[in-house]
Amino acid sequence: MARPLSLVPRSLAAPFGGRSELRAAGGFAPGTDDAFVNTAVKVAILQHPGLRHAGIHVSTSRGIVQLSGFVASRKSMAAAVAIARGVNGVSSVRNDMLPG
């Protein structure tokens, strides 16, 4: 099983006991909050070299991620959807992107 995507670089994880995942008061955990999931999807897409400048808009509600905007090709579109599906906390992905 793949490790969930972490938004905390290892160099910054030391203050949190060396863990790459943060847990805050109130029971919040990565993957359980739409804002966290939304940010994790955006970061994952931006880390992909072919999608870095694609201008994909990401919105998340109840774990459902909606991707919209224009991408260079259907291949880029498929890559963005696959990346979003791989992020911890995503229950489904709605593809509203258009190839440009």
C-alpha positions as a Markdown table, in Angstrom:
| # | Residue | x | y | z |
|---|---|---|---|---|
| 1 | Met | 0.0 | 0.0 | 0.0 |
| 2 | Ala | 1.4 | 3.4 | -1.0 |
| 3 | Arg | 2.0 | 6.0 | 1.7 |
| 4 | Pro | -0.4 | 8.9 | 1.7 |
| 5 | Leu | 0.8 | 12.1 | 0.1 |
| 6 | Ser | 2.4 | 14.4 | 2.8 |
| 7 | Leu | 2.5 | 18.2 | 2.4 |
| 8 | Val | 5.2 | 18.5 | 5.1 |
| 9 | Pro | 8.7 | 18.3 | 3.9 |
| 10 | Arg | 10.9 | 15.9 | 6.0 |
| 11 | Ser | 13.1 | 18.9 | 7.0 |
| 12 | Leu | 10.0 | 20.5 | 8.6 |
| 13 | Ala | 8.6 | 17.4 | 10.2 |
| 14 | Ala | 11.2 | 17.3 | 13.0 |
| 15 | Pro | 9.2 | 19.7 | 15.2 |
| 16 | Phe | 6.3 | 17.3 | 15.0 |
| 17 | Gly | 8.2 | 14.3 | 16.3 |
| 18 | Gly | 9.7 | 13.4 | 12.9 |
| 19 | Arg | 6.3 | 12.5 | 11.4 |
| 20 | Ser | 5.5 | 13.7 | 8.0 |
| 21 | Glu | 1.8 | 13.9 | 8.8 |
| 22 | Leu | 0.3 | 16.5 | 11.2 |
| 23 | Arg | -2.4 | 15.9 | 13.7 |
| 24 | Ala | -4.0 | 19.0 | 15.3 |
| 25 | Ala | -6.3 | 19.4 | 18.2 |
| 26 | Gly | -9.9 | 18.5 | 17.6 |
| 27 | Gly | -9.4 | 15.3 | 15.8 |
| 28 | Phe | -8.3 | 16.8 | 12.5 |
| 29 | Ala | -6.2 | 14.4 | 10.4 |
| 30 | Pro | -4.9 | 14.7 | 6.9 |
| 31 | Gly | -7.4 | 13.3 | 4.4 |
| 32 | Thr | -10.4 | 14.1 | 6.5 |
| 33 | Asp | -10.9 | 17.7 | 5.7 |
| 34 | Asp | -11.9 | 19.1 | 2.3 |
| 35 | Ala | -9.4 | 22.0 | 2.5 |
| 36 | Phe | -6.6 | 19.6 | 3.2 |
| 37 | Val | -7.6 | 17.2 | 0.4 |
| 38 | Asn | -8.0 | 20.2 | -2.0 |
| 39 | Thr | -4.5 | 21.4 | -1.2 |
| 40 | Ala | -3.0 | 17.9 | -1.4 |
| 41 | Val | -4.5 | 17.5 | -4.9 |
| 42 | Lys | -3.2 | 20.9 | -6.1 |
| 43 | Val | 0.3 | 20.1 | -4.8 |
| 44 | Ala | 0.3 | 16.6 | -6.4 |
| 45 | Ile | -0.7 | 18.1 | -9.8 |
| 46 | Leu | 1.8 | 20.9 | -9.6 |
| 47 | Gln | 4.6 | 18.4 | -8.9 |
| 48 | His | 3.9 | 16.6 | -12.2 |
| 49 | Pro | 6.2 | 18.1 | -14.8 |
| 50 | Gly | 3.7 | 18.0 | -17.6 |
| 51 | Leu | 0.9 | 19.6 | -15.6 |
| 52 | Arg | 2.9 | 22.3 | -13.7 |
| 53 | His | 1.7 | 25.1 | -16.0 |
| 54 | Ala | -1.7 | 23.6 | -17.0 |
| 55 | Gly | -3.9 | 26.0 | -15.0 |
| 56 | Ile | -6.1 | 23.2 | -13.6 |
| 57 | His | -8.7 | 24.5 | -11.1 |
| 58 | Val | -9.3 | 22.1 | -8.2 |
| 59 | Ser | -12.3 | 22.2 | -5.8 |
| 60 | Thr | -13.3 | 19.7 | -3.2 |
| 61 | Ser | -16.6 | 19.0 | -1.4 |
| 62 | Arg | -17.1 | 15.9 | 0.8 |
| 63 | Gly | -14.1 | 14.2 | -0.6 |
| 64 | Ile | -15.3 | 14.7 | -4.2 |
| 65 | Val | -12.7 | 16.5 | -6.2 |
| 66 | Gln | -13.7 | 18.5 | -9.3 |
| 67 | Leu | -11.0 | 19.3 | -11.9 |
| 68 | Ser | -11.7 | 22.1 | -14.4 |
| 69 | Gly | -9.9 | 24.3 | -16.8 |
| 70 | Phe | -8.0 | 23.8 | -20.1 |
| 71 | Val | -5.2 | 21.3 | -20.5 |
| 72 | Ala | -2.8 | 20.6 | -23.5 |
| 73 | Ser | -4.1 | 17.2 | -24.4 |
| 74 | Arg | -6.3 | 14.2 | -23.3 |
| 75 | Lys | -3.2 | 12.6 | -22.0 |
| 76 | Ser | -2.6 | 15.5 | -19.6 |
| 77 | Met | -6.3 | 15.3 | -18.6 |
| 78 | Ala | -6.0 | 11.6 | -17.8 |
| 79 | Ala | -2.8 | 12.2 | -15.9 |
| 80 | Ala | -4.4 | 14.9 | -13.7 |
| 81 | Val | -7.4 | 12.6 | -13.0 |
| 82 | Ala | -5.1 | 9.7 | -12.1 |
| 83 | Ile | -3.0 | 11.9 | -9.8 |
| 84 | Ala | -6.1 | 13.3 | -8.0 |
| 85 | Arg | -7.5 | 9.8 | -7.5 |
| 86 | Gly | -4.2 | 8.8 | -5.8 |
| 87 | Val | -4.4 | 11.4 | -3.1 |
| 88 | Asn | -5.5 | 10.2 | 0.4 |
| 89 | Gly | -9.0 | 11.4 | 1.2 |
| 90 | Val | -10.3 | 11.6 | -2.3 |
| 91 | Ser | -13.5 | 9.6 | -2.7 |
| 92 | Ser | -14.1 | 10.4 | -6.4 |
| 93 | Val | -13.0 | 12.8 | -9.2 |
| 94 | Arg | -15.2 | 14.8 | -11.5 |
| 95 | Asn | -13.5 | 15.7 | -14.7 |
| 96 | Asp | -14.7 | 19.0 | -16.1 |
| 97 | Met | -11.4 | 19.8 | -18.0 |
| 98 | Leu | -11.3 | 20.5 | -21.7 |
| 99 | Pro | -8.3 | 19.7 | -24.0 |
| 100 | Gly | -7.0 | 22.9 | -25.5 |
